[in-house]
């Protein structure tokens, strides 16, 4: 389908275009995964496990969540006004 035809279809009825998209080729920028290894003292691991169990997620999930929260907070405080 040509982009002009796609645009016309979108403009006429927004709900019907999803079938015309190839969702298997979608990519989210900056979302590819890369494995890293981090060493923590035992007390940190124990504390992470307790919090992860309390919340009902894995240790890896709680680490990711907290790191993302912290990085987002830093990005907000460093944003120029």
Secondary structure as UniProt FT lines:
FT   HELIX           3..12
FT   HELIX           14..16
FT   HELIX           18..20
FT   HELIX           23..25
FT   TURN            29..30
FT   HELIX           42..55
FT   HELIX           59..78
//
